[in-house]
Amino acid sequence: MKRFLIEREIPGAEDLTPAELAVIAEKSNAAMSSLGVPYRWITTYVAGDKLYCLHEAEDEDAIREHARRGGFPANLVTVIADEFGPHTAANAH
C-alpha cells in the first residue's frame, strides 16, 4: 500500500472539541470499514483551519472514496515519496 498525506480544509478545525473529533473519527472508521479494500488510517494532525491526515491505501481513488463516504473534504491528496528525521543523519556518511 502507498502512504498518503491528505489536507482537509475545515474552517475552525483548531476549535473542534475532543467530542467533535471523536465523531469525525467514528465517521472515518465507518467509511474505512465500508470500502471493502485494504485501507489504514495512521493519524491526523489538527492545525489552524486544516486537518493533515496520514492514510495508507492502494490508490488515490480509495482515499477520495473514503472522504466522500465520511462526508469530509480531501482538498489535497499526495503520495508520500519518503520520510526522514533526525535519526537519518547517521546515514549521511
Secondary structure, 3 states (H helix, E strand, C coil): CEEEEEEEECCCHHHCCHHHHHHHHHHHHHHHHHHCCCEEEEEEEEECCEEEEEEEECCHHHHHHHHHHHCCCCCEEEECCCCCCHHHHHHHC
